[in-house]
Structures are given as C-alpha cells and as structure tokens.
Amino acid sequence: MRKLFGTDGVRGVANLDPMTSEIAMQLGRAAAHLFMRRAGRHQIVIGKDTRISGYMLESALTSGICSMGVDVLLVGPMPTPAIAVLTRSLRADAGVMISASHNPYQDNGIKFFSGNGFKLPDEMEARIEELITSNEIAHLRPTADAIGKAYRIDDAEGRYIEFVKRSLPKTMDFKGLKIVVDCANGAAYKVAPKVLRELGATVEVIGDRPNGMNINAGCGAVHPELLQQAVCERGAHLGVALDGDADRAIFVSEQGRILGGDHILAMLALDLHRQGQLAKQTVVGTVMSNFGLERAMATAGITLVRTAVGDRYMLERMSADGYTLGGEQSGHFIFLDHHTTGDGLLSALQVLSLMKRTDKSLQDLAQAMTAVPQVLLNVAVAKKPDLATVPELQQAIRESEQRLNGSGRVLVRYSGTELLVRVMVEGERDDQIRDVANRLVEVVKAHLG
C-alpha cells in the first residue's frame, strides 16, 4: 500500500501530513536521486499554481533537490501541462508541479513528470516512497560546489505559449470569435488570455485576480455559474472554464449551457474520424463516460475504450495501444498527437478550431451525442476498505443492477484524492436512477460513513 501517492501525486491539507515542508524536502531528495541517470549536471523544473502554500512547498522541494547536487529551474505560477512542456524544452531530468488542481486553496499537492513529459507510473512513485521510508539515501550529502543551485527561468511563459499555438495550423486564427475565459484565479491567469488574444479572438476574462486564497473559489471548472452568466450577458460565442492548474476545461455554449466532457469528446472524435485522423478508429474514455457517448461512437463506427477514472490511466492505455484521443466528463482531454498530458488551454484551442473550420456553434456541435440520464452522488466516508469486502454494499449493487434490467449501469468507486465514495447510476428513467442511487448512498453511509 502506498502511503504518500494517490491517483495524481501527493495531496492533502497544506502544512499537515503528508503535505508538509518536511515531506516535500524528502520528496525532492528522493526524486533528485531517482532521476540522476546521465552524466553531467542534472536539472529539475519546479512550477506551481497560485496557492499561498506554494511558496512554502516550493522552497522545501528546492532545498531537498539541491541537497542532492541537482539544480532547480523555477518557473513560478504555470499550468500543470506547461511543466510537462518545459521539462522537455529545457532538457531537464524531471519536472515537479505544486498544485491541488480543483481542490480549495487550503489543500496542495505535488506531482512529478519524467524527462519526456509523462506523469510517473505507479512503480516509480512507489520507488520514491521507498527511498523516503528506508533512509536509503540519508547518507548522500554532496558538499562544496557539488551542491545544487536554483535558477529563475524568465522565458517559461513564452515557451509554453508557442507550444500550444503549434497545435493549430499556421493559417488558423480566431478572429470574429468572442470568448469568455474563467481562469479560476489559478495557474493560467496570465497565459490563457494571452494565447487567445494572440490568435485574434476577442477575450473577456474572469477569475484572473489570484490572491493566494481564492483559487477555485466560486469560479473555474468546478464552479462555472459565473461563466454561464458572463457568456449570456456579453453575447459571447462560448465560454471556457479552466481549473486551478489548468489541466482541464469545461465549456459553456453561446446559450449559457454547460457541455460536459462527453459531449466535447464526441464532437472531437467525430471530426477526427471524418478527416481520417482518428487513430485505430478508437476514442478512450473512463468508466464514468456516459453510455450515450458509447452509443454515438458505435453509430459512427468508432470504438470507445474505458479505463479507470483519471487522466494518467487514460494516458497509459493510449500510449500502450496507440490511441491518440481521450477524455473524461470532468474536462480532462488528451491529444497524444500534441501533448503528453491533459491540457485545458490546448483543449480549448482544438474546440475553437473545430468551430472555426465547420462554421458551427458549440451548441450545434454538441448534437454529436445524446446523454443518457445519469446521477452522480458523493458520499463522505471515514475509511477506504476494499469495496469488494463490504458484502452489504455488493448485495445492494447486485439488486440495483437487477432493477435496471439491462437498461442502465451502476458504478460505485472511491475518489482517488478525497475521502469520498462516488455513486453513479445511469438509465432511461430519471426517477428510477435517482431512487437507485439514493438507496446505494444509504448503504454506503451505514457501512462506511
């Protein structure tokens, strides 16, 4: 059992275990040791979002990395996907992002990228934990000029901006499009508006006044209500809401309607399929992807492959089997032809490009699929035993599936980052699936709450 790493790095309340300066320094030392694989001086990139605790954790990570004789390249507040780009661009050995993504400001997290810009596989994260708990590297203490240095990288923003723009044809621009972008008071508050304006769009910006404590607070991908209102009031063609570290995007149509990730993935997949550019005629989703997406893809001759929830699991499957497009309901989209990780800003550019090429509104493009009614309820729990070992819950799931009689789907799983059980039920009748979901919630509360 891993004690530090969850489904997306190490995460928790800042200044409480495991998100302390002490652990951050140890993570820095372990990562530095793990990535010293070539001759010469070594470098690790560190970026962060706009949380007040980022300063504390950045300093601790830097100290740990430098104490192992590895240099640190500091890029300041930048999106998570930018760290993957900069790690490759700067020829660094690894990258580190300090962010708790969509969580509130009091939380924070640390996630790692290898030198090729991919998130670490489970075995490498397990090795980092082993290096910390075993004290295997406690004696490694370089001295004098062998100690690492820390440098500020001044052109990091420009490098990333040029990278995302290269995902579009050189002739593509967004002149004539009015966009509202909500930066969630997070990591993309500078780069997102700049990219869109450089491409010719008229851009209205909200959520671009970070103060260290307002990241994701009533704004961004987890709270798109302000964006919906702004799109309608300002007569925009669409709205884009990023989350705190800008690795995902939620879209709002010109009518103020929130379009889930499944609708966006459907329109992107069908477009690539029409152009003959969809690798192996397959798109990758998750166990949470709506059955309506699967049905729409099948009608078009496209296969939907499902993975566990989390962009890293989609990415692993895509890399292993040669697929190039994946996405999930929460707004993570992976374009493996362009990037090694989910990128909210790059996703926005691809959607805008589709609108421009087809001369269709986002609302029209969203007709690519019809969602099956779905209920998703979160239940706070006190512990996380293997759900298969809770017989009462397994019996309730079986009874629920029998009740749906093949016309729906039940999924009960843990959140990868919080003490929550997620109960999802799909079916043809809204009243029925809500009743089924509420019954399952009662069982979860009784035995795990």
C-alpha positions, 0 to 999 in steps of 0.5 A, a space after each residue: 500500500 502506498 502511503 504518500 501517492 494517490 491517483 495524481 501525486 501527493 495531496 492533502 491539507 497544506 502544512 499537515 501530513 503528508 503535505 508538509 515542508 518536511 515531506 516535500 524536502 524528502 520528496 525532492 531528495 528522493 526524486 533528485 536521486 531517482 532521476 540522476 541517470 546521465 552524466 553531467 549536471 542534472 536539472 529539475 523544473 519546479 512550477 506551481 499554481 497560485 496557492 499561498 502554500 506554494 511558496 512554502 512547498 516550493 522552497 522545501 522541494 528546492 532545498 531537498 533537490 539541491 541537497 542532492 547536487 541537482 539544480 532547480 529551474 523555477 518557473 513560478 505560477 504555470 499550468 500543470 501541462 506547461 511543466 510537462 512542456 518545459 521539462 522537455 524544452 529545457 532538457 531537464 531530468 524531471 519536472 515537479 508541479 505544486 498544485 491541488 488542481 480543483 481542490 480549495 486553496 487550503 489543500 496542495 499537492 505535488 506531482 512529478 513528470 519524467 524527462 519526456 513529459 509523462 506523469 510517473 507510473 505507479 512503480 516509480 512513485 512507489 520507488 520514491 516512497 521507498 527511498 523516503 521510508 528506508 533512509 536509503 539515501 540519508 547518507 548522500 550529502 554532496 558538499 562544496 560546489 557539488 551542491 545544487 543551485 536554483 535558477 529563475 527561468 524568465 522565458 517559461 511563459 513564452 515557451 509554453 505559449 508557442 507550444 500550444 499555438 503549434 497545435 493549430 495550423 499556421 493559417 488558423 486564427 480566431 478572429 470574429 470569435 468572442 470568448 469568455 475565459 474563467 481562469 479560476 484565479 489559478 495557474 493560467 491567469 496570465 497565459 490563457 488570455 494571452 494565447 487567445 488574444 494572440 490568435 485574434 479572438 476577442 477575450 473577456 476574462 474572469 477569475 484572473 485576480 489570484 490572491 493566494 486564497 481564492 483559487 477555485 473559489 466560486 469560479 473555474 471548472 468546478 464552479 462555472 455559474 459565473 461563466 454561464 452568466 458572463 457568456 449570456 450577458 456579453 453575447 459571447 460565442 462560448 465560454 471556457 472554464 479552466 481549473 486551478 492548474 489548468 489541466 482541464 476545461 469545461 465549456 459553456 455554449 453561446 446559450 449559457 449551457 454547460 457541455 460536459 466532457 462527453 459531449 466535447 469528446 464526441 464532437 472531437 472524435 467525430 471530426 477526427 474520424 471524418 478527416 481520417 485522423 482518428 487513430 485505430 478508429 478508437 476514442 478512450 474514455 473512463 468508466 464514468 463516460 456516459 453510455 450515450 457517448 458509447 452509443 454515438 461512437 458505435 453509430 459512427 463506427 468508432 470504438 470507445 475504450 474505458 479505463 479507470 477514472 483519471 487522466 494518467 490511466 487514460 494516458 497509459 492505455 493510449 500510449 500502450 495501444 496507440 490511441 491518440 484521443 481521450 477524455 473524461 466528463 470532468 474536462 480532462 482531454 488528451 491529444 497524444 498527437 500534441 501533448 503528453 498530458 491533459 491540457 485545458 488551454 490546448 483543449 480549448 484551442 482544438 474546440 475553437 478550431 473545430 468551430 472555426 473550420 465547420 462554421 458551427 456553434 458549440 451548441 450545434 456541435 454538441 448534437 454529436 451525442 445524446 446523454 443518457 440520464 445519469 446521477 452522480 452522488 458523493 458520499 463522505 466516508 471515514 475509511 477506504 476498505 476494499 469495496 469488494 469486502 463490504 458484502 452489504 454494499 455488493 448485495 445492494 449493487 447486485 439488486 440495483 443492477 437487477 432493477 435496471 434490467 439491462 437498461 442502465 449501469 451502476 458504478 460505485 468507486 472511491 475518489 482517488 484524492 478525497 475521502 469520498 465514495 462516488 455513486 453513479 447510476 445511469 438509465 432511461 428513467 430519471 426517477 428510477 436512477 435517482 431512487 437507485 442511487 439514493 438507496 446505494 448512498 444509504 448503504 454506503 453511509 451505514 457501512 462506511 460513513 
